[in-house]
Amino acid sequence: MEKTPTNVPENVIDCPAADAGEQPVIQIENLCTQFGDVVVHENVNLTINQGEIVSLVGGSGSGKTVLLRQMLGLTHPASGTVRIFGEDINQISQQELQKLRNRWGMLFQHGALFSSLTVFDNVAQPMRELRVLPKELIREAALLKLHMAGIGPEHALKMPSDLSGGMIKRVALARALALEPELLFLDEPTAGLDPNASESFVDLIRTLRDEMRLTVVMVTHDLDTLFALSSRVAVLADKHIIAYCEPAHVVEFKHPFIETFFRGERGLRAIEAMPDAQDSESESKEEKRPEIQPQHRQDNAP
Ligand SMILES: Nc1ncnc2c1ncn2[C@@H]1O[C@H](COP(=O)(O)OP(=O)(O)OP(=O)(O)O)[C@@H](O)[C@H]1O
């Protein structure tokens, strides 16, 4: 028997987007999720606007992965709506859903590359599946996406097993960008990376957001990444979004999860390292960022 959802707690904080004039890309309304007797989400509401980078955080089992899967149309909520680009993804046909899927990219936690395909083929495959692009264009576009993700053509014929963890993430990102998405989902994008690789991945995501006007939704436990990138942070706890604000405001909210997650030693260190405090330092990192050149062409490639 389904439990009747209770109302959202009154003491939530919900701040408007910094640029509230932007179009909403994701609109989740009154979403409820239940598995058997276990209620995971009760009346969850979340709007993500174009160009935002929103981090979804919450304790283990709070329902982050399920919510992400619901945004991807892989899992259906018990009730409520999930609109992506204005379409209710639980009401449209599989064909329409597939068209929408071509407008977003997903980076899975473990890269999710095909181990039997080369780096190049991993990135080219989503384009080949469209069955409309000529071979030469696919070749150029795949190499461009690899270049954007900081992977040179000398790696194109390598197998995933020959790559470092950081390179696998970059190739997976190139693959997620293959169809020029407007929206990017990232599941623990920096998990397993060393601090340098994480930092350069963060720079890359920021650059892509700025250059491609991407909207980004990420699930992360990495506070450095969260503070460096997020325009807003959505905190899932007690079956609700209890806070949805800029990182600096979310940390002020009194809730046991927030206090444990953000105000521990690591959290305080990450707050101190937030971009505002580091503007001059981040400029000195400029040369580390891969340049994005839309017409770039590699002649030595496969
Ligand atoms: N297919 C399923 N069938 C039954 N229960 C499920 C299913 N998928 C998820 N759950 C339950 O839903 C709850 C939320 O799971 P979810 O994986 O979204 O948590 P999470 O916040 O991503 O946790 P973590 O940070 O540990 O990955 C958990 O109690 C989980 O056991």
PDBQT file of the ligand as one rigid body, heavy atoms in Angstrom, charges set to zero:
ROOT
HETATM    1  N1  LIG A 401      15.491  -0.900  -7.828  1.00  0.00    +0.000 N 
HETATM    2  C1  LIG A 401      15.372  -0.749  -6.511  1.00  0.00    +0.000 A 
HETATM    3  N2  LIG A 401      14.590  -1.573  -5.795  1.00  0.00    +0.000 NA
HETATM    4  C2  LIG A 401      14.439  -1.407  -4.469  1.00  0.00    +0.000 A 
HETATM    5  N3  LIG A 401      15.054  -0.438  -3.762  1.00  0.00    +0.000 NA
HETATM    6  C3  LIG A 401      15.851   0.402  -4.422  1.00  0.00    +0.000 A 
HETATM    7  C4  LIG A 401      16.052   0.303  -5.828  1.00  0.00    +0.000 A 
HETATM    8  N4  LIG A 401      16.904   1.285  -6.218  1.00  0.00    +0.000 NA
HETATM    9  C5  LIG A 401      17.204   1.971  -5.096  1.00  0.00    +0.000 A 
HETATM   10  N5  LIG A 401      16.578   1.444  -4.037  1.00  0.00    +0.000 N 
HETATM   11  C6  LIG A 401      16.644   1.964  -2.666  1.00  0.00    +0.000 C 
HETATM   12  O1  LIG A 401      16.407   3.360  -2.738  1.00  0.00    +0.000 OA
HETATM   13  C7  LIG A 401      17.165   4.034  -1.762  1.00  0.00    +0.000 C 
HETATM   14  C8  LIG A 401      17.971   5.152  -2.421  1.00  0.00    +0.000 C 
HETATM   15  O2  LIG A 401      18.974   4.561  -3.231  1.00  0.00    +0.000 OA
HETATM   16  P1  LIG A 401      20.046   5.402  -4.054  1.00  0.00    +0.000 P 
HETATM   17  O3  LIG A 401      20.902   4.407  -4.761  1.00  0.00    +0.000 OA
HETATM   18  O4  LIG A 401      19.355   6.413  -4.865  1.00  0.00    +0.000 OA
HETATM   19  O5  LIG A 401      20.843   6.114  -2.880  1.00  0.00    +0.000 OA
HETATM   20  P2  LIG A 401      22.089   7.113  -3.009  1.00  0.00    +0.000 P 
HETATM   21  O6  LIG A 401      21.700   8.385  -2.366  1.00  0.00    +0.000 OA
HETATM   22  O7  LIG A 401      22.545   7.179  -4.431  1.00  0.00    +0.000 OA
HETATM   23  O8  LIG A 401      23.159   6.375  -2.105  1.00  0.00    +0.000 OA
HETATM   24  P3  LIG A 401      24.783   6.222  -2.261  1.00  0.00    +0.000 P 
HETATM   25  O9  LIG A 401      25.373   7.569  -1.985  1.00  0.00    +0.000 OA
HETATM   26  O10 LIG A 401      25.116   5.229  -1.194  1.00  0.00    +0.000 OA
HETATM   27  O11 LIG A 401      25.042   5.718  -3.664  1.00  0.00    +0.000 OA
HETATM   28  C9  LIG A 401      18.016   2.987  -1.064  1.00  0.00    +0.000 C 
HETATM   29  O12 LIG A 401      17.349   2.623   0.133  1.00  0.00    +0.000 OA
HETATM   30  C10 LIG A 401      18.015   1.842  -2.039  1.00  0.00    +0.000 C 
HETATM   31  O13 LIG A 401      18.166   0.613  -1.364  1.00  0.00    +0.000 OA
ENDROOT
TORSDOF 0
